[in-house]
């Protein structure tokens, strides 16, 4: 049997082995899982394709084996689409078996790579789980860089300008020129500094649709997860302070910091533990590698192309 084209092979392996997202069921049998609230015995057969049967436990194992993204999808809004995907996969798997595709060199090698990857991942999980972690280490990691756990609750008040990169889509309310927007925002800011409530002014004047109705409230943000101008001003201001007028890609804005807090240790403990296990596992793998003879052709794996200076010297001319 001749080899499959690479793109067709990839598609086949993806559908049979890795389980992609479901497609529209044009001709797939209409199977359905029982209602989500119903408790099923694990051995109850819930799907049959030819002589292949899947029990409720089999389906659960399948969902647990896919990627976290697909797992969340199939356990939630995608659960109704799961049967058609399983049917499609079983049909393709049966066809692959009939055609003995696993005997083709390219398919056999792809299966070998998948097997090695799955085993390596399993070994990594086992290694990480075996690493002892104590609270003292976690507290030290927590105290070393508390800044990454700091959050700021901030409000914004935006006046769009005609020079901003993001335009206002409302034709009945075109953006102002920068000078007009600055004059308007300066007047609003003076009212706020004189005692006007920032939230009420944002509800009345802000042109940021997602936050205006809530008084410009952006909720708690992390400095390095928002664009620098906003993150910088959130970091610089104290609770209760209002910023100067500043330009952003949306127009001209002012901000008010409502609160600053550091996430408590117990809230971030799982994240810290995961990071510490990952770091220790990396060190453990490097130590394991020292027990094996490792030889790497750095020239082959280099991303840099050889230059003229790297080329061997030309033979002398006579």
C-alpha positions in Angstrom: 0.0 0.0 0.0 1.4 3.4 -1.0 2.1 6.0 1.7 -0.6 8.5 2.6 0.1 12.2 1.8 1.4 14.0 4.9 -1.6 16.2 5.2 -4.1 13.3 4.9 -2.0 11.3 7.3 -2.0 14.1 9.9 -5.8 14.5 9.6 -6.3 10.8 10.0 -4.0 10.6 13.0 -5.6 13.7 14.5 -9.1 12.3 14.2 -8.2 8.8 15.4 -5.7 9.4 18.1 -5.9 12.9 19.4 -9.6 13.6 19.3 -10.3 17.1 17.9 -13.3 19.2 18.3 -16.5 17.9 16.8 -17.7 18.9 13.4 -21.3 19.1 12.2 -23.0 15.8 12.0 -24.3 15.6 8.5 -24.8 11.8 8.3 -23.7 10.6 11.8 -26.2 8.5 13.7 -28.2 10.6 16.2 -27.0 9.2 19.5 -27.4 11.0 22.8 -26.1 10.7 26.3 -28.7 10.4 29.1 -29.6 13.7 30.9 -26.7 15.2 32.8 -28.4 14.9 36.1 -29.0 11.2 35.8 -26.6 8.9 37.6 -25.5 6.0 35.5 -23.9 2.8 36.5 -20.4 2.6 35.1 -21.0 -0.5 33.1 -24.1 0.7 31.3 -23.6 0.8 27.5 -24.3 4.3 26.2 -23.0 4.1 22.7 -22.6 1.3 20.1 -20.9 1.4 16.7 -21.0 -2.0 15.0 -19.5 -4.4 17.5 -17.8 -1.6 19.4 -19.5 -0.6 22.7 -18.7 2.2 25.1 -20.0 2.2 28.7 -20.6 5.3 30.8 -17.2 4.6 32.4 -15.5 4.3 29.0 -16.9 7.7 28.1 -15.7 9.2 31.3 -12.3 7.8 30.8 -12.2 9.2 27.3 -13.1 12.7 28.6 -10.4 12.5 31.3 -7.8 11.5 28.7 -8.2 14.4 26.3 -6.6 17.9 26.7 -7.9 20.1 29.5 -9.5 22.4 27.0 -11.4 19.6 25.3 -12.2 18.1 28.7 -13.9 21.3 29.9 -15.7 21.5 26.5 -17.1 18.0 26.6 -18.0 18.2 30.3 -20.0 21.4 29.6 -21.6 22.9 26.5 -20.0 20.3 24.2 -21.5 17.2 26.0 -24.4 17.0 23.6 -21.9 16.9 20.7 -19.7 14.2 22.3 -21.7 11.2 20.9 -21.4 12.3 17.3 -17.6 12.8 17.8 -17.2 9.4 19.4 -19.2 7.8 16.5 -17.0 9.5 14.0 -13.9 8.5 15.7 -15.0 4.8 16.0 -16.0 4.7 12.4 -12.7 6.1 11.2 -10.8 3.8 13.6 -12.6 0.8 12.2 -11.8 1.9 8.6 -8.1 2.4 9.6 -8.1 -1.1 11.0 -9.7 -2.6 7.9 -7.0 -0.9 5.7 -4.3 -1.9 8.1 -3.0 1.6 8.2 -1.0 1.0 11.4 1.3 -1.1 9.2 2.3 1.8 7.0 5.7 3.2 7.9 4.6 6.8 8.3 1.5 5.9 10.4 3.5 3.4 12.5 6.1 6.1 13.2 3.5 8.6 14.2 2.0 6.1 16.6 5.4 5.5 18.0 5.9 9.2 18.6 2.5 9.5 20.3 3.3 6.5 22.5 6.6 7.9 23.6 5.1 11.3 24.2 2.3 9.8 26.3 4.7 7.8 28.4 7.1 10.7 28.9 4.1 12.9 30.0 3.1 10.1 32.4 6.6 9.9 33.8 6.7 13.6 34.3 3.4 13.6 36.2 4.6 10.7 38.4 7.9 12.6 39.0 6.2 15.9 39.9 3.8 14.0 42.3 6.7 12.3 44.0 8.5 15.6 44.9 7.9 16.5 48.5 6.7 20.1 49.1 6.3 21.7 52.5 4.6 24.9 53.6 7.8 26.5 54.6 9.1 26.4 51.1 5.8 27.8 49.8 5.8 30.6 52.3 9.4 31.5 51.3 8.4 31.5 47.6 5.3 33.6 48.4 7.3 36.2 50.4 10.1 36.4 47.8 8.0 38.2 45.2 4.7 39.3 46.6 4.4 41.9 43.9 3.2 39.3 41.4 0.2 38.7 43.7 -0.7 42.4 44.1 -4.0 43.5 42.6 -5.5 46.9 42.1 -9.2 47.8 41.8 -9.4 50.7 39.3 -12.0 52.8 37.6 -11.7 54.5 34.2 -13.4 57.5 32.5 -12.7 57.6 28.8 -13.4 60.4 26.2 -12.7 59.1 22.7 -10.7 61.2 20.3 -10.5 61.3 16.5 -6.8 60.6 16.6 -7.2 57.4 18.7 -6.4 54.0 17.1 -9.8 52.6 18.2 -12.7 54.7 16.9 -16.1 55.1 18.3 -18.5 53.1 16.2 -21.6 55.3 17.0 -22.2 57.6 14.0 -24.5 59.8 16.2 -21.7 60.4 18.6 -18.5 61.0 16.7 -15.2 61.3 18.6 -13.9 64.7 19.6 -10.7 66.3 18.5 -7.9 65.9 21.0 -8.1 69.5 22.2 -11.9 69.3 22.7 -11.6 65.9 24.5 -8.9 67.3 26.8 -11.0 70.3 27.7 -14.0 68.2 28.4 -12.1 65.7 30.5 -10.2 68.4 32.3 -13.5 69.9 33.4 -14.8 66.5 34.5 -11.6 65.8 36.5 -11.8 69.2 38.3 -15.4 68.3 39.4 -14.2 65.0 40.7 -11.3 66.6 42.6 -13.8 69.1 44.0 -15.9 66.2 45.4 -18.0 64.8 42.6 -18.3 61.0 42.7 -16.0 59.4 40.1 -18.4 56.5 39.5 -21.4 58.7 38.8 -19.3 60.9 36.5 -18.1 57.8 34.7 -21.7 56.6 34.3 -22.6 60.0 32.8 -19.7 60.8 30.6 -17.4 57.8 30.0 -17.4 56.4 26.5 -16.0 53.0 27.4 -19.1 50.9 26.8 -18.0 47.8 28.8 -17.4 49.7 32.1 -19.5 52.9 31.9 -22.7 51.4 33.3 -20.8 50.2 36.4 -19.2 53.5 37.0 -16.0 52.8 35.1 -15.2 49.8 37.4 -12.5 47.6 35.8 -12.5 45.3 38.8 -9.2 44.0 40.3 -6.4 44.0 37.7 -2.8 42.7 37.8 -0.1 45.2 36.7 1.5 43.1 34.1 -1.7 41.8 32.6 -3.0 45.1 31.2 -1.5 47.6 28.8 1.4 49.5 30.3 -0.2 53.0 30.5 -3.0 51.6 32.6 -0.9 49.2 34.6 1.7 51.9 35.4 -0.9 54.4 36.6 -2.6 51.7 38.7 0.7 50.9 40.3 1.7 54.5 40.9 -1.5 55.8 42.5 -2.7 55.2 46.1 -6.3 54.2 46.9 -8.6 57.2 46.5 -6.2 59.1 44.1 -7.2 60.2 40.6 -4.7 60.2 37.8 -3.8 63.1 35.5 -5.2 63.0 32.0 -3.4 60.4 29.9 -3.5 59.2 26.4 -4.3 55.5 25.6 -5.1 53.7 22.3 -8.8 54.5 23.1 -8.5 58.2 23.5 -8.0 60.4 26.6 -8.6 58.9 30.1 -8.5 59.5 33.8 -8.3 56.7 36.4 -9.1 56.3 40.0 -7.6 53.6 42.3 -10.2 52.2 44.6 -8.3 49.6 46.5 -5.0 47.7 46.5 -4.6 44.2 48.0 -2.2 41.2 48.0 -3.8 37.8 47.4 -3.6 35.8 50.6 -1.2 32.8 50.8 -4.0 30.2 50.9 -5.5 31.6 47.7 -2.3 31.3 45.7 -0.9 28.2 47.4 -2.0 25.8 44.6 -0.3 28.0 42.0 2.9 28.2 44.1 2.9 24.5 44.7 2.5 23.8 40.9 5.4 26.3 40.1 7.7 24.8 42.7 7.0 21.2 41.6 7.6 22.2 38.0 10.9 23.8 38.9 12.1 20.9 41.0 11.0 18.4 38.3 13.1 20.3 35.8 16.2 20.0 38.1 15.4 16.3 38.7 15.2 15.7 34.9 18.6 17.4 34.4 20.0 15.2 37.1 18.5 12.1 35.5 20.0 13.1 32.1 23.5 13.0 33.7 23.0 9.3 34.1 22.8 8.7 30.4 25.3 9.3 27.7 23.9 12.3 25.8 25.5 13.5 22.5 24.0 16.5 20.6 25.0 17.7 17.2 24.7 21.4 18.0 25.4 22.4 14.4 22.4 20.4 13.2 20.0 21.8 15.8 21.2 25.4 15.5 18.6 27.9 14.2 21.4 30.1 12.9 22.4 29.6 9.3 26.2 29.2 8.6 27.9 32.4 7.6 30.8 32.9 5.2 33.1 33.2 8.3 31.9 29.7 9.4 32.7 28.2 6.0 35.9 26.1 5.6 38.8 28.0 4.0 39.1 27.7 0.2 41.9 25.6 -1.1 45.0 27.6 -2.2 45.2 28.5 -5.9 48.3 28.0 -8.0 
